[in-house]
Amino acid sequence: MPLPPHCACCEEHNLKIEQLNQEIHQLKIQNSGLETQLQKERTNLPEYQHAVKKLPGFVRSNSSLKKQLETAHDVISKLERDNGVVQKRVVNYTTLRSSPKFSRFTGMSLQTFDALCSILKSKRIKYEQGSQVTTIQFEDQLLIFLLKMRMNLTFQFLSFLFSRNRQTVTNVFYTFLYSFYHCFCVGIMSEIPKLSKVRTSLPKAFSKFSNCRVVVDCAEFLIEPSNQLSHRCATYSNYKGRNTFKNLVGITPNGVIAYVSDCYGGSTSDKAIVLHSNFLANLDIGDMVMADQGLLLHDVMPNGVSLITPDYLVNQQFTRDQVSKNKLISSARVHVERAIQRMRIFKIISILPRHMRIHSSVLLKVVGFLTNCMPPLLNENVNKPKSKRKKVKV
């Protein structure tokens, strides 16, 4: 059957599409040239500014150098106007720092952000993909990392927000992930604070447990199921009914996360994680460990180290002493669950994707450190008077 002849309107439409494609290609070439010229002018601008600061009298008398400096400013402003598509970013540190929701987007205050930024600037950061990222400011790179950790934005969306390609954003994220791990987790969170140091900030809930050095509990985080059946069986949790990773989390009595173990499959028992993670090697004689009654560690505790857990119901009813003891333990042990719940604020560990499983242990430890950068979990003020509850009239 012969094909119908092409109509004239279709041919005109195709010609218009070809012309638009040619114009788009020319604009892209012009845009790249403008960006190169803008980068060149920005490189030359600090030299002029340095000359002005160093020789202010000479600059005032030398009209040619002053004219060159003004010309450089005019060229940069013109190029930024002409090249607005490339240089315009939806989000950056300068615009976001004035927002009242800065801590909600990043998980920390502006002062903490600036302090971490200054610390990381003093370190020699090695980028994961080898190439240095110079097209993004250091503050914006840290902002990319925190937005990914806190909001779990996709790399594609982050590349759109900061007007950079996806590979650059991925390089920044993994670079800062391992920089945080080596700078803060390995050095600061590698050892549990000594009992003498813990006692200096003992809250009221632990007044009856002055020898308590750490409160531990196991936390489970959801992951995407693996394609391999053996991995699915190892990570399946009967408690959650899903595939999970399990970690041992330990906090000091004042609510600071002091220990986060490596990731284990959800089918691993809590006792096996405690033994395999070498957590017991951090304890000294005279220490007390507080845990849930599900952690049956009485037979594996080192000599001189005590374990306190709520009592099991053996008879039909608890005694009065058991009720008061369990109440004190529960009021103190609940803070480790609050700390774990704070870790879940960072949405990147809500459901761990498959491509990030290899970084799971590092990721959970960095999340533990970022949780410590938040406001204190226990902020007791002994001088603050107790507020009386107002009676509600019915």
N, C-alpha and C positions, 0 to 999 in steps of 0.2 A: 504494500500500500504506500503510495508516495507521501512524503512529508509535506505539511502545509508550508506555504512560503512565509518568510519572515515579514512582519509588518514594519512600517516605517517608524512607528513610535518606539518599538523595541531597539532599533538601531540607534536612534537618537539617545535613548536611555543608556545604552552601552557606551556611546561616545562620551556622555557626561560623566559616567563612572570612571572611564579612563583618564579624563582630564582631572577629575578630583584626586585620583591616585597619584598622578604626576605632581599636582600641587602639594599633596601631603608629603611626598618624597622630597621635594625641594624645601619645604618648610622644616623637615627633620634635619636636612643637611645644614640649613641656615641656623637652626637651633643649636646643633652641635658646635658649629663655628662660634656662635655667640657665647656658649658656655666655656669654650676653650679660651676665648679672649677675656671673659670675665675672670676666670681663674688666674690668668696671667696678670691682669691688672690688680687683683687682690694680692698676689705674691709681691708685686712691686710697691704696694701701698705701705706696708710696715717699714720699708726702707726710708720712705719720705717722712713718715711719722717719727721714726727714730732720729732722723736728721733734725727735725723741728724741735724735739725735746732736748737734744744734745746741744744744739746751737741756736737758742731762741733769738739772740741779738742779730746773728748773721742772717737768719731767715727773714727778720723784719727789714733788714737793709737790702737783702738780695731779692729783688722782685721776680727774677726768673725762676728760682727754686719754689717760691711761694706760688707762682703761677702754675708750675708743674703739679704741685700738690692739689691745687684747686681743680686742675684739669683731670687728675686721677679720680678725684671724688665725683666729678660730673660724669666721667666715662662709666664708672661703676654703677652709679645710680641709673644712668640711661640703659646700661646693659641689663640691670635687674628689672627694669620696667619692660624692656623688649623681650627678655627671656623669663618672663614670669611663670610660664608653664613648667619649666625645668626647676627653677629655684623655689617655687612656692611649695611649702609643706603644710599638710593639714595639722600636724602636731609637732612640736619641738619643746625643748626644755624651757626656752625663754617665755613662750606663751603659756605653758602648762604650770609653771611654778607659781604664778599669781592666782591660780584657780583654787577655790576653797576645797575642792575634791581631790587635791593632789595626793593625799595619803590614801584615799580610796582607790585611786588608779594604780599606785605603786606599792602600797602596803606599808609605807613608812612616812615619817614627817619630812619636811623640806630640810630641816637641820641635819637629820640623819643621812639623808641623800647626799648633801654637800660634804659631810664628813667621810662617807664611804668613797665618794668621788675623789677627794683629796688623797685618801690612802691609796687607792688604786692607781692614781696618777704617779705616785712616787715609786710604784713597782714597775718592773719591766714585764709588760704583758706580751706574751707570744700568741699570736692569732692562730687559730686551729688550722686554717687553710693556707697558712704560710704568708699570704699577702697582707700587708698592713692596710687598715681601713683609714684613709685620710679624707674621704669625701663626707664623712659624718663627724660632727663634733663629739668629743669624749663624753660630755654630759648626755647628748642624745643617744649615744651607744649604751650607756648605763640605763637610760630611760627605755630603750627598746627591750633590754633584758628584763627589767622589772615589769613592764607591761605584759610581756609574754608569761612571766611567772605568776603575776597576780590575776590577770584577766584571761590568760590562755588564748590570746589572739593568734590567728594563723599567721604564718610567715608571709603569705601572699598579702594579707591585709596590712601587716606592718610595713611591708615594702611600699604599699600605696600611701600609708600615712606619712612616711618619711621620704617619699619620692626616690627610692633606691631599688635596685633589683633584689630579687629574692635570695640570691646567693650571698650577697653582701650582708643582708639581715641575718641569715642563718649563720654566717661566719661570726658575726658580732655576738649572737646569743650563746653559742657553744664556747666562744672564747671567754666570755664573762662568767659562764657557768663554772668552768674549771678554774678560772682566776679566783672566784669566790671560794671554791673548795680548797685550793692550795693556800690562799692567804688567810682565811678565817676558820674553816672547819678543821684543817689538819693541825693548825697551831693552837687554836683556842678551844675547840670542842673535842680534842683528842683525849683529854684526861678530865675526870670528874673532880671538881674542887674538893679539897681536903675538909675533914669534919670541923677543924678549928676555924676555917674560913666560912663554912656554912653557918656555924653558930652565930656569927656576927650579924646575920640578917634573918634570924629565925622568926617566922610570923607567929601569931597567936594560936593558929590552928595546930601548930606543932609544939606547943608549950609542954605537953605531956610526953613528947618524943624528942627529947633534946639530942639523942644520939643518932637520929635519922639523918643519913647523908644523901640518900637518893630515893625517889619514888619511881617505880618502873611499871610499865604496862606495855602490852603488844597492840599495835595498831595495824589495821588492814586497809589497803588502798586498791581500788578497782583498776583492772587492766583489761586491754582488749585480748580476747582469746587467741591463742596461737593456732597456726594451721596444723602443727604436729600434735598428735594425740598424746604422746608422752609428756609434752610441756603443758598441755591442758590438764592432765591428771595431777601434775606436780603443783600447779597453781590454783586448782579448784579448792574453794573453801566451803566446807559443810555449814559453817556458821553463817556466812554471807549468802551462800547459794550462788556465788559468782566466782569468776577467776580473779584472784587477788594476789598482791604482794604483801608480805607481813614484815614489820620492823619492830624492834625493841626500842622503846623511847623511855629515857630516864630524865627526870627533872630534879633540881634541887628544891628544898622546901620553900624557897622564895619564888618559885615558879619559872625559873630559867631552865631552858632545855639544855642539858649538859651532855647528853649521850643519845646518839641515833645509830643503830646498827645497820649493817648491810641488809639488802632486800633478800627475803626468802620466799619460797612458794607458799601459797595460802594453805596447803595441806600440811605444812610443817608445824609441829607442836610448839607451844610456847617454851617448854622446858628445853627442847632441842635447840631452839634459837639462843637461849641464854647460855647454854654450854658451848655451842659452836661459835658464837660471836666473841668469846673471850671476855665477856663483861665482868665476870667474877674476879679476873686478875686485877681490876682497878680498885678493889676493896681492900681495906686494912683492918687490923684487929681493933675491935671496939666500935666498928661501924654498924649501923642498922639500916636495913633495906625494907621499904614498905611496898607491898604489892597486893594485888587482888587475890582472893582465895582460890582462883583457878590456877595460879602459878605455884605448883607443888615443888618447891625448891629446898625444903628443909633438909633433905638428905644430901644435897650437893653444895651447900653453903660452906665457905672456907672456915677454918678454925678461928674462933673469936669474932665472927660476923654473925649477927642475929637477923632473922627474918620475921617481920610482923605482918600478919594477915588477919582479916575478919574470921571469926569462928564459924565452923560449920554447925548446922542444926543436927545434933546427934539424937537428943531426946525430942519429945513432942513440943517442948517450949524452951526458949532461951531463959537463962537465969537473969536476975537483975544486973549482976556484974557483967555478964556477957553482952547484955543490951547496951549498957553504958560504954563498954570497951569498943564494941562494933560501931557505935555512934561516933566516938572520937576518931577511930581509924577512918571511917567513911568520910567524915568532914575534912580530914587531911588528905586522903588519897584522891578525892574528887578533882584536885587541882591538876593532876596529870592528864585526866580526861579533858579538862578545859584547855590545856596546852595542846593536846592532839587536835582538838576541835579548831584551835587557832591555826594550826598547820593546814587544815583543810580550806582555809580562806584563800590560799593560793590555788587557783583553779587549774593549774597545770597538772596537779596530781588528782584531779577529780576522776578522770579515766585516763590512765597512762596508755598512749598509743604504742603500736608495735615498734615503730622506728626509734623510740626513745627507751626501749627496755635495756639496752646496753649501758645507758647512762642513769638507770633507775636509782642505784645506791648513792651516786654523787648528787643526783637531783633531790632525794629525800633529805640528805644531810644539809644541803644548801637551803632547802625550805626550812629546816630547823633553825638555821642561823638567822634567816630573814624573819622568822617568828620572834626571835629574841630582839630584833630591831624595832618591834612594835612597842607601844606603851606597856608598862609593867603589868603582869598578870595579877599580882597582889600589891596593892598600893595602900598599905595601912598607915594611918596617921593617928598616933596615940594621943595627940593634943586636940584632935577634932572631937567636939562633943557629939554624943549620940543624938540623932534627930528623932523626935517623938512622932509616932505615927498619928496622923490626923484621923479623928473619928468621922466616919461618913454618916450623915443623917439620912435615914430611910424615909 
